[in-house]
Amino acid sequence: MARMARLYLPNTAQLVMVRGINDAPVFFDDKNYVQWQAIVRTIAPVHPIQIHAFALIENAVYLLLTAEGERSLGRFMQDLGRRYVRYVNALYGRSGTLWEGRYRTAYIQDTPHVMHAYRWLDSMSEHTSRIHHIGVQLQGFIQDHAQYWTLGNTPFDRQYAFKQLLNEGLPDRIVDSLQKAVQTGWALGDEHFLNQAARVGGRRVTPAARGRPRKSPVQD
């Protein structure tokens, strides 16, 4: 069955995930995490995207971002993937790609899902955008979403409020909904958001109902 075309919704945040082939590692040493961030710092200004948060785990990369054009995300992911693979291959004397065939992405509604995604990603590992969001070390390629700015009037207020949110943790059901969205590619939001997304995107953004359509009753 043919894959559905990529969905594009202007001014809408997306969760993005790309994994290693067969879930194999893509980061082998602490310096690899540092280099990935250095590459992003170099190329992010070239691509019309806004990176809001990220998480790097041994076998995958997660991003929360907003793309400012229909092809912006694809071009950014291609550029980032190629540069990082060239770095790893040169460093370890290997060849071939690291990544599974296609990155996965899901659009999410601003409220409440964007801040849920912030908290999920920044709690995922030691290598995340957490140090930026709590004010320990600012990362120049991070452009925070408007939802983050609602946490306070000053940087200190926002950083303190976000740290408190991280300390609270997220319920498992919310983590599961975010994980399911990015794995399946279906949008995450309320009925109004989903209906609007389907209309703007020109295709369905949620799974079709299971089973055969119900037949209309026979009229006498």
C-alpha positions in Angstrom: 0.0 0.0 0.0 1.4 3.4 -1.0 2.4 5.7 1.9 0.4 8.9 2.4 2.1 12.1 1.4 3.7 14.2 4.1 1.2 16.5 5.8 2.0 20.2 6.1 0.1 22.5 8.5 1.5 26.1 8.7 2.4 27.5 12.0 1.8 24.2 13.8 4.3 22.4 16.1 5.4 18.9 15.2 7.0 16.1 17.2 9.7 14.4 15.1 11.5 11.2 15.6 14.2 9.4 13.7 15.7 6.1 14.8 18.8 4.0 14.0 18.4 1.1 11.6 16.8 -1.8 13.5 17.0 0.4 16.6 20.8 0.2 16.5 22.8 3.0 18.3 23.4 6.3 16.5 25.4 7.8 19.4 28.4 5.8 20.6 30.2 8.3 22.9 29.5 11.5 24.8 31.4 13.5 22.1 28.8 12.3 19.5 26.0 14.1 21.4 28.1 17.3 21.5 28.9 17.1 17.8 25.2 16.5 16.9 24.4 19.8 18.7 27.3 21.6 17.0 25.9 20.5 13.6 22.4 21.7 14.4 23.9 25.0 15.7 25.6 25.4 12.3 22.7 24.5 10.0 19.6 25.7 11.9 19.9 29.3 10.8 20.0 28.1 7.1 16.7 26.3 7.3 13.3 28.0 7.9 12.4 26.0 11.0 12.2 26.8 14.7 13.6 24.1 17.1 11.8 24.3 20.4 13.1 21.2 22.2 15.1 18.1 21.6 16.1 14.8 23.2 19.0 12.5 22.1 19.0 8.9 23.2 21.4 6.1 22.2 19.3 4.9 19.3 17.1 7.9 18.3 16.6 11.6 18.0 13.5 13.4 19.1 12.6 17.0 18.2 9.8 19.5 18.8 9.8 22.1 16.1 7.8 24.3 13.8 8.6 24.3 10.1 8.0 27.5 8.2 7.6 26.0 4.8 6.2 22.8 3.3 9.7 21.4 2.4 11.6 23.0 5.3 11.5 20.0 7.6 12.5 17.4 5.0 15.5 19.5 3.9 16.6 20.1 7.4 16.4 16.5 8.4 18.3 15.5 5.2 21.0 18.0 5.8 21.4 17.1 9.5 21.3 13.3 8.8 24.0 13.5 6.1 26.3 15.7 8.1 26.0 13.6 11.2 26.6 10.3 9.3 29.6 11.7 7.6 31.0 12.7 11.0 30.4 9.3 12.5 31.7 7.3 9.5 34.9 9.4 9.4 35.4 9.1 13.2 34.8 5.3 13.4 36.0 4.2 10.0 32.6 2.9 9.0 30.4 3.3 5.9 26.7 3.4 5.1 23.9 5.2 6.8 22.8 5.2 10.5 19.1 6.0 10.1 16.0 4.0 9.4 14.4 4.9 6.1 12.0 7.7 7.1 11.8 10.1 10.0 8.4 10.1 11.7 6.4 13.2 12.6 3.1 14.2 14.2 1.4 17.6 14.4 0.2 18.5 17.9 -2.2 21.2 19.2 -0.7 24.1 21.1 -2.7 23.6 24.3 -1.9 21.5 26.2 0.3 19.3 24.0 3.2 21.6 23.2 4.2 22.0 26.9 3.6 18.3 27.5 6.0 17.6 24.6 8.6 20.1 26.2 8.4 18.2 29.5 8.5 14.7 27.8 11.6 15.5 25.7 13.5 17.3 28.5 12.9 14.4 30.8 14.0 11.7 28.3 17.7 11.5 28.8 20.8 13.5 29.9 21.2 14.9 26.4 18.2 17.3 25.9 17.3 20.9 25.7 16.5 20.9 29.5 19.6 23.0 30.4 18.4 25.7 28.1 14.8 25.7 29.4 15.8 25.9 33.1 18.5 28.5 32.4 21.6 26.5 33.1 23.2 26.9 29.7 21.4 28.7 26.8 21.6 26.9 23.4 21.6 29.4 20.6 19.6 27.2 18.1 16.6 26.9 20.4 13.7 29.2 19.6 11.0 28.7 22.2 7.4 28.2 21.3 4.8 30.8 22.4 3.4 28.3 24.9 6.7 28.4 26.8 6.6 32.2 26.9 3.3 32.0 28.8 5.1 30.5 31.8 6.3 34.0 32.9 7.1 37.6 32.1 10.9 37.2 32.5 13.4 34.6 31.5 13.9 33.7 35.2 10.2 33.3 35.7 9.9 31.0 32.8 12.9 29.0 33.7 11.7 28.6 37.3 8.2 27.7 36.3 9.4 25.1 33.8 11.7 23.5 36.3 8.7 23.1 38.6 6.8 21.4 35.8 9.7 19.0 35.2 9.7 18.1 38.9 6.0 17.3 38.8 6.6 14.7 36.0 4.0 13.6 33.4 1.3 11.0 33.8 1.9 7.8 31.9 -1.2 8.4 29.8 0.2 11.7 28.4 3.6 10.1 27.7 1.8 7.3 25.9 -0.3 9.7 23.8 2.8 11.6 22.7 4.8 8.5 21.9 1.9 7.0 20.0 1.4 10.2 18.0 5.0 10.4 16.8 5.2 6.7 16.1 2.0 6.6 14.0 2.1 10.0 12.5 -1.4 10.8 13.4 -2.1 14.3 14.7 -2.8 14.9 18.4 -5.4 17.4 19.6 -9.1 18.0 20.3 -11.9 17.5 17.7 -11.8 21.1 16.5 -8.0 20.9 15.9 -8.2 17.6 14.1 -11.0 18.7 11.9 -9.2 21.9 11.0 -5.9 20.0 10.4 -7.7 17.6 8.0 -9.3 20.5 6.1 -6.0 22.4 5.8 -3.9 19.3 5.1 -6.4 17.9 2.5 -6.4 14.4 4.0 -7.3 12.6 7.1 -5.1 13.1 10.2 -6.5 10.3 12.4 -6.9 6.6 11.7 -9.9 5.4 9.8 -12.6 3.5 11.7 -12.0 -0.2 11.8 -14.2 -2.7 10.1 -16.4 -2.4 7.0 -18.8 0.6 6.7 -22.2 -0.1 8.0 -24.8 -0.7 5.3 -27.8 1.5 5.1 -31.1 -0.2 6.0 -33.1 -1.5 3.0 -36.1 0.7 2.3 -39.4 -1.1 1.5 
